[in-house]
């Protein structure tokens, strides 16, 4: 095998406000490794009591370069998808515990999904040459750090009982 694939899952992250939210899933390659995002799946889910979705609206998920110094976040242990079982070098954190200190910058990927429970973006674009390279933090092509964000439309129902999830498959 020429690379080591992993999957990182943010877990379910509740949101309760409109506009740009805090980071959902954060990635930081070390100075000695780079990583390539090879597939992404984002979804909207509901809690035990069904919310009212904003009519005719979408949630907009994006994967962005970030600036600033990360604080907080819940540690994520990427699951290896190969027989190697070596731990990933890339640092990954989930917004299930608030991630602070970052500013959203250049968008590397983005996709709208319907504002409806169970809506998702398919992960069918791996191995198409559209991989997103996350350069080692010391390299000339370094993206420094990156994170997934979600933009929530304004309107009734956006404030309670909604959850989002990001799953990203990557290789080192």
C-alpha positions, 0 to 999 in steps of 0.5 A: 500500500502506497499510503495510509488511509483514515477516516475522521468523524466529528460526531454529532454537533448541535447548533443553535444559532444562525450564521457562521458557526464555530469549526466542526472538524479541525485538521493540522498536519505536523511538520513531518507529514502531509495529508490528502482529503480524499472524500467528504460526507456532511449531514444534517440530523435531528435530535429526539424532538423534530425541529422546524426547518427553514423553508426553501433553504440549504445548509452550506458546509465548507472546508477552509484554511484557518488562521489563528491559534486553536484552543479547545476541541475534542480529540479525534483518533482517526480510524485506520482503513488499512492493515497497517494500523499505524496511528495518524500523524495529523492532529484532528479535533472535533467541535463537539467541545468548542474550538476557539481561536481560529478565523475562517479563511480561503475555501478549499471545498464547499457544498450545500445540502437541504435543510432537512433531517437526514440530508447529506452530501455523498462521498463519491468523489475520492480518487478523481484527482480532486484530493485536497492536499494539506501540506506539512506545516513546514512546507512551502505549500502548507495550508497551515491548519484547516477546518470544516464550517457550516453556515446556517440560514436565518429563520424559524426552526434554526435554533434548536434540535439540529445536529450536523456531522462531518466525516472526512477520509484522508490519507498520509 
